Amino acid sequence: MHFTSEQRLDDGVLEREFTLGEIPGILWTPASVSASAPAPLILLGHPPLGLRKMYPRLVARARHSAAEGFATATIELPGSGDRPRWPAAEQARADLRRAMEAGEPVSDDIIDALTLPMVEKAVPEWQAALDALLSLPEIGGPVGYSGGVISIGIRLAAVEPRISAAVLFAGSFVPRALFEEARQVTIPLHVLLQWDDEGNDRQAALDLFDAFGSKEKSLHAHLGGHTGVPQFAGDAAAQFFTRHLK
């Protein structure tokens, strides 16, 4: 991990950009954090739109988490932002748009092509980032995962023992193979669902929630479309992490 820039935000949060090999990322730490008082860590997931485009939403989440005493970090997803283009992923996204614009059902083949290769690439990168982040003296455990592509969250929760709790957003298509992996997830889960999400299969989201093997899991459904998550939903997610990471 190599830090490339540093700035102190007006609320005292320290924002540091870094690279992990060729992968860009950002780390935010509360003003109160130190080697003698390390902060728990939340990994901030996001859709594959690029860190620069997602920055306003990510920094808002990071500052909210810092106010609760958490460090947060994120990395650029494969094929996004300034990372090398990924033609197969671009083709899969084009196929998805074409099907949705035509009012056609989104086939399992499209969902698999769109999601499975990204999960295979992204999860090891998140794990490598976690290795580097936990080596910093100001970062401690436990670790949570929040938001982003739910399929990445499922795989991480299933295979990464350092993640103790997760907030997942049921707002993207999930391959059938990931439903089986969801049964292996046993950590506490807080799942958000927008009831009128035009780009999401509501019944599939409910089936996925049912599949999770966690003994503690809660589903929080709100009226509205994909981007209509109410502010208080973020407050509830913060309370969830406070219960499980502190």
C-alpha positions in Angstrom: 0.0 0.0 0.0 1.4 3.4 -1.0 -0.3 6.6 0.1 -0.5 9.2 -2.7 -2.3 12.1 -1.1 -3.6 13.3 2.3 -6.1 16.0 3.4 -7.9 16.8 6.6 -11.7 17.4 6.1 -13.4 20.2 8.0 -14.8 17.8 10.6 -11.3 16.5 11.3 -11.6 13.3 9.3 -8.3 12.4 7.7 -8.7 11.3 4.0 -5.8 9.5 2.4 -5.8 8.2 -1.2 -3.6 5.1 -1.8 -2.7 2.6 -4.4 -2.5 -1.1 -3.8 -0.5 -2.3 -6.8 -2.5 -0.8 -9.7 -5.7 -0.5 -7.6 -6.7 3.0 -6.3 -8.4 3.4 -3.0 -9.3 5.8 -0.3 -9.0 5.5 3.5 -10.9 7.8 6.0 -10.0 7.8 9.7 -11.6 9.8 12.6 -9.7 12.6 14.2 -9.6 10.7 17.5 -7.9 7.6 16.1 -4.3 6.7 17.1 -2.0 3.7 17.4 -3.0 3.4 21.1 -6.7 3.7 20.2 -7.2 2.0 16.8 -10.6 2.3 15.1 -12.8 -0.6 13.9 -13.0 -0.7 10.1 -15.9 -0.6 7.6 -15.2 -1.5 4.0 -17.4 0.7 1.7 -18.7 -1.1 -1.3 -20.1 0.8 -4.3 -21.4 0.1 -7.8 -19.0 -0.1 -10.7 -19.3 3.6 -11.7 -15.8 4.7 -10.7 -14.5 6.2 -7.5 -14.5 9.8 -8.8 -18.2 9.6 -9.8 -19.1 7.9 -6.5 -16.9 10.1 -4.3 -19.6 12.5 -3.0 -21.7 9.5 -1.7 -18.7 7.7 -0.4 -17.2 10.6 1.5 -20.7 11.3 3.1 -20.9 7.7 4.2 -17.3 7.9 5.5 -17.9 11.1 7.5 -21.1 9.6 9.0 -19.1 6.5 10.0 -16.2 8.6 11.4 -18.7 10.4 13.7 -19.5 7.0 15.2 -15.8 6.2 15.6 -15.2 4.0 12.6 -12.5 4.1 10.0 -13.7 3.4 6.4 -12.0 2.4 3.2 -12.9 1.7 -0.4 -11.1 0.5 -3.6 -11.8 0.9 -7.3 -13.6 -2.1 -8.8 -12.1 -4.0 -11.8 -12.7 -2.3 -15.1 -14.0 1.0 -13.4 -12.6 4.5 -13.1 -9.0 4.8 -14.2 -8.4 1.0 -14.2 -7.9 -0.8 -17.5 -11.1 -1.3 -19.5 -12.8 -4.7 -19.3 -14.5 -5.3 -22.6 -16.4 -8.4 -21.4 -17.9 -6.5 -18.5 -18.8 -3.6 -20.9 -20.5 -6.0 -23.2 -22.5 -7.6 -20.3 -23.7 -4.2 -19.2 -24.7 -3.3 -22.7 -26.7 -6.6 -23.0 -28.4 -5.8 -19.7 -29.4 -2.3 -20.8 -30.7 -3.7 -24.1 -32.9 -6.3 -22.3 -34.3 -3.8 -19.8 -35.0 -1.1 -22.4 -36.8 -3.7 -24.5 -38.9 -4.8 -21.5 -37.5 -8.3 -21.8 -36.7 -10.6 -18.8 -33.0 -10.4 -17.8 -31.7 -13.9 -18.5 -29.5 -15.9 -16.1 -26.7 -15.8 -18.8 -26.7 -12.0 -18.8 -26.7 -11.9 -15.0 -23.9 -14.5 -14.7 -21.7 -12.7 -17.4 -22.3 -9.3 -15.7 -21.6 -10.4 -12.1 -19.6 -13.6 -11.7 -16.3 -12.4 -13.3 -16.5 -9.2 -11.2 -16.9 -11.2 -8.0 -14.0 -13.5 -8.9 -11.7 -10.5 -9.5 -13.0 -8.1 -6.9 -13.1 -10.3 -3.8 -9.4 -11.2 -3.7 -8.6 -7.5 -4.2 -10.8 -6.6 -1.2 -9.0 -9.2 0.8 -5.6 -7.9 -0.2 -6.8 -4.4 0.7 -7.9 -5.7 4.1 -4.5 -7.3 4.7 -2.8 -3.9 4.0 -5.3 -1.8 6.0 -5.2 -4.0 9.1 -1.4 -3.7 9.1 -1.7 0.0 9.9 -1.4 0.8 13.6 -4.4 3.1 13.6 -6.7 0.5 12.2 -8.0 -2.4 14.4 -10.8 -4.9 14.3 -13.4 -6.0 14.0 -14.3 -5.3 10.4 -17.6 -4.7 8.6 -18.7 -4.5 5.0 -21.3 -2.1 3.7 -23.2 -1.6 0.5 -22.1 -1.9 -3.1 -22.7 -4.9 -5.3 -24.5 -7.4 -3.2 -22.9 -10.4 -4.9 -19.5 -9.1 -3.8 -20.8 -8.7 -0.3 -22.1 -12.3 -0.3 -18.8 -13.8 -1.4 -16.8 -11.7 1.0 -19.1 -12.6 3.9 -18.9 -16.3 3.0 -15.1 -16.6 2.6 -13.5 -13.8 4.7 -13.5 -14.6 8.4 -12.2 -11.2 9.4 -15.6 -9.6 8.4 -17.9 -9.7 11.5 -21.0 -8.0 10.2 -22.4 -6.6 6.9 -25.0 -4.1 5.6 -26.1 -5.3 2.2 -28.2 -3.4 -0.4 -30.6 -5.7 -2.4 -30.4 -3.5 -5.4 -28.7 -5.6 -8.1 -29.1 -8.9 -10.0 -27.7 -11.9 -8.2 -26.5 -15.1 -10.0 -28.2 -18.3 -8.9 -24.8 -19.7 -7.9 -24.5 -16.9 -5.3 -27.8 -18.0 -3.7 -26.0 -21.2 -2.6 -23.1 -19.2 -1.2 -25.6 -17.1 0.7 -26.5 -20.2 2.7 -22.9 -20.3 4.0 -23.1 -16.7 5.3 -23.5 -16.8 9.1 -22.5 -13.3 10.3 -25.1 -10.7 11.4 -26.7 -9.0 8.4 -28.7 -5.8 7.9 -30.3 -5.9 4.4 -31.8 -2.9 2.7 -34.5 -3.3 0.0 -36.2 -0.5 -2.0 -39.6 -1.9 -2.6 -40.2 -0.2 -5.9 -36.7 -0.5 -7.3 -37.3 -0.6 -11.1 -34.0 -2.4 -11.8 -34.3 -5.1 -9.2 -36.3 -8.3 -8.9 -38.1 -7.9 -5.6 -39.0 -11.6 -5.3 -35.4 -12.6 -6.0 -34.3 -10.2 -3.3 -36.7 -11.8 -0.8 -35.6 -15.3 -1.8 -32.0 -14.2 -1.3 -32.7 -12.9 2.2 -34.4 -16.2 3.0 -31.4 -18.1 1.8 -28.9 -16.3 4.1 -27.7 -18.7 6.8 -27.3 -16.0 9.4 -29.1 -16.5 12.7 -29.2 -12.8 13.1 -30.5 -11.1 10.0 -33.0 -8.2 9.4 -34.7 -7.0 6.2 -35.5 -3.2 6.0 -37.8 -2.5 3.1 -38.7 1.1 2.2 -41.1 2.4 -0.5 -39.4 4.1 -3.4 -37.0 3.5 -6.3 -33.3 2.5 -6.4 -32.0 5.9 -5.3 -34.7 6.7 -2.8 -33.2 5.2 0.3 -34.3 7.4 3.2 -31.8 9.2 5.4 -32.9 7.3 8.5 -32.0 4.0 6.9 -28.4 5.1 7.1 -28.8 5.9 10.8 -30.2 2.4 11.4 -27.2 0.9 9.5 -24.8 2.9 11.7 -26.5 1.6 14.8 -26.2 -2.0 13.5 -22.4 -1.5 13.1 -22.1 0.1 16.5 -23.8 -3.0 18.1 -21.6 -5.5 16.3 -18.2 -3.8 15.8 -17.8 -2.0 19.1 
